[in-house]
Amino acid sequence: MKIAIVGAGPSGSYVAYLFAQADHEVVLFEEHPQVGTPVQCTGIVTSKIDAILPLKDVVKEAKVNTITKARIYAPSKNAVDFELKEKNYILNRGYFDQLIAKKAQAAGAELRLGTRVTSSHQGMVSFKTQTGVMTERYDVVIGADGPNSIIAKEVLAKHARKRSPWGGLQATVACDNGNVVEFYPYWGTYSWVVPEGKCRARIGLVGNKDTKKQFDEFVKWRMGATPKFLTREAGIIPYYAPHLSSKKGMTFLLGDAAGQVKATTGGGIIPGLEAAEALFEAVTEGKDYACLWKKRVGRNLLMHNLMRSLLDVCKDKDYEYLVKIIKRKDVKAIIEHSDREYPVQYLYRLLAKEPRLMLFGSGLLLRSIMQNKKLF
Ligand SMILES: Cc1cc2nc3c(=O)[nH]c(=O)nc-3n(C[C@H](O)[C@H](O)[C@H](O)COP(=O)(O)OP(=O)(O)OC[C@H]3O[C@@H](n4cnc5c(N)ncnc54)[C@H](O)[C@@H]3O)c2cc1C
């Protein structure tokens, strides 16, 4: 089959690799002159990424730090610490993307850099070249072109804009925080400090209004003063919208373009890679793509949506209460031995261990419904 893949991010390059190594004719379009730039990501993933076997060597090479501790803060600075059974890796995200694209090329995919796809319609893909716009025909078109996906316009038509993405801002600063992931669920939509190593950290905030102002305030508050930014980046984060389609004819959406993102943390690297495997299986074995990827990652993404809609209506006293309950030894142990990638696996155990969480969650759910929060 002749396959066009739009976007050489991790999802696009990985699916390009899968098709190319199965001897399909793959063209991978990337609008930037280089893969992996600009970086718009913290690059934190759980060690569940090791289950994506063909990328084991890539992860090993692009990893800049490993973290085994996380800390969640309440507004009073009361915090709970976790030892993470599932280690977290911090990736050099630009390099990570480049390595996957190289793997796709080595398997036979043609990478067209600096080539922006402008539209697709029933297999006809138009893209800009130095001499003008060209159109080519493909058997399969995959939109792995991120949150502002052009291909989503073909698949979703007028619904393409209905995913109300958040804005994320991040900077690298000189900071030694003891190699802990710090998570602040009450600053903006959420915010974080993620250590790159002993003396550098990535500090960021996601929000849906006044994001720049909130980011500046958060950084100043956390660092004691506005520090020198070693790097700065900004990006858009969509979230999972289960009612939206991910396929039209032989045109498919993948990764951020399909909203395969965790609404609690904005993490999209692992869900996108897992969905890439589902897409490869669906196309090569004539199976239903939506069924496959929703079975593999959709149930967990839905749970992340539910948790997000509860977190969004939390008030300061709710965060304090949550941190207090999570500090309980038995509750903490469940979280420490779970993978945040897959909340379906641990939420039930948590609720069974601490019934007060059920009552607390129900209260938040009621509040969320009354405030008409729409994450489903
Ligand atoms: C501030 C911030 C921090 C984040 N931190 C994390 C994190 O720590 N962990 C995590 O798992 N996720 C994180 N994410 C989310 C993560 O970056 C995305 O989920 C991930 O990049 C999605 O990969 P993708 O391949 O689907 O899309 P992308 O990485 O967005 O790749 C899309 C590619 O398509 C190209 N493209 C777009 N349009 C066209 C076109 N028309 N023609 C040709 N090429 C095109 C783009 O140039 C890009 O290379 C973060 C996001 C932000 C904004």
The ligand as an ORCA input file, in Angstrom:
! r2SCAN-3c Opt
* xyz 0 1
  C       4.177     22.297     27.262
  C       3.883     20.859     26.947
  C       4.438     19.861     27.739
  C       4.162     18.504     27.446
  N       4.744     17.547     28.237
  C       4.515     16.243     27.981
  C       5.129     15.225     28.754
  O       5.892     15.504     29.665
  N       4.849     13.933     28.460
  C       4.000     13.566     27.445
  O       3.760     12.361     27.250
  N       3.413     14.522     26.690
  C       3.646     15.840     26.919
  N       3.073     16.798     26.128
  C       2.222     16.354     25.023
  C       3.080     15.790     23.895
  O       4.020     16.762     23.508
  C       2.183     15.404     22.720
  O       1.133     14.592     23.185
  C       2.999     14.656     21.655
  O       3.945     15.507     21.095
  C       2.063     14.159     20.564
  O       2.825     13.570     19.534
  P       2.259     13.564     18.041
  O       3.269     12.816     17.266
  O       0.865     13.107     18.047
  O       2.203     15.087     17.603
  P       3.338     16.182     17.553
  O       4.457     15.853     18.452
  O       2.631     17.490     17.755
  O       3.899     16.112     16.067
  C       3.170     16.610     14.990
  C       4.141     16.863     13.868
  O       3.405     17.208     12.706
  C       4.039     18.275     12.044
  N       2.994     18.940     11.246
  C       1.910     19.606     11.718
  N       1.139     20.024     10.703
  C       1.748     19.610      9.566
  C       1.428     19.735      8.178
  N       0.305     20.351      7.784
  N       2.273     19.202      7.262
  C       3.415     18.548      7.652
  N       3.764     18.413      8.965
  C       2.936     18.918      9.901
  C       4.601     19.111     13.172
  O       5.646     19.953     12.728
  C       5.075     18.036     14.143
  O       6.388     17.650     13.866
  C       3.318     18.161     26.379
  C       2.769     19.173     25.569
  C       3.055     20.501     25.844
  C       2.463     21.560     24.963
*
